[in-house]
Amino acid sequence: MGVAAAERSEAGDGTEPIAEEARPADEPDKPDEKLNKLEKVGAALVDQLMKVVDDGVGPLTGSRAYAEARAESFGDPEKAARRIINETTAMVGTAGFVTGLGGLIALPVTLPANITGQAVLNARMVGAIAHLRGWDLRDEIVRNAILITVAGGSPNAVLSGFGVKVSQKLAETAIKKIPIDVLRAINKKVGFMLVAKYGTKRSMITLTKLVPGVGGVVGGTVDAAFTRVVARVAKKAFPPLGLDDAEEAIIQ
């Protein structure tokens, strides 16, 4: 029940709801309305993909559990990361499995299930790589960096636009409080990036025209080859923590 409807129900005054002004069926949405709709889709994608990273979905465990299981099997974080990349790439290439995963994601509009399923697998993979290399999956900036990577973007390039620099000294990132309005703006941008990469062709065109900086992630096919690209970006974006020769490295 919507807010207005709920208020009418509570009031019990019996008044008729005020009808919205009718719009001709052939009248297109205005740019602001298009962005509002896509923002809702983007916010839902951000929320759902981070739930996948945290807790998994369907038959898949979350990123942390996945990473730790492979680390236990292979005894070395880098070997475990390579195994995770290979497994994820193979799963992305299994059409029926990917489509089934996409159907488990709740979104305000319907996106192609196979594409959404690939976003799920890519998010789980990037989260696992970050965890294996010592990054805190609870940190808000790390979480946004994961999703920027899933969209095929550069975390440092995107986050620097908001005045945020993620250093390899994890404590600096985790302890430094980012203003809530900045976090909201970052989440919004990340949502747009995900929709631009994994959404419909129409949404991609709209975002490319109306949202600065989104065009760079548009283009190319979301497939096993793209998962390999995402994996390479993830390995660069989340270097192993604690290495003396990389102490000052930042997410690129």
Order of alpha helices (4+ residues) and beta strands (2+ residues): alpha-alpha-alpha-alpha-alpha-alpha-alpha-alpha-alpha-alpha-alpha-alpha
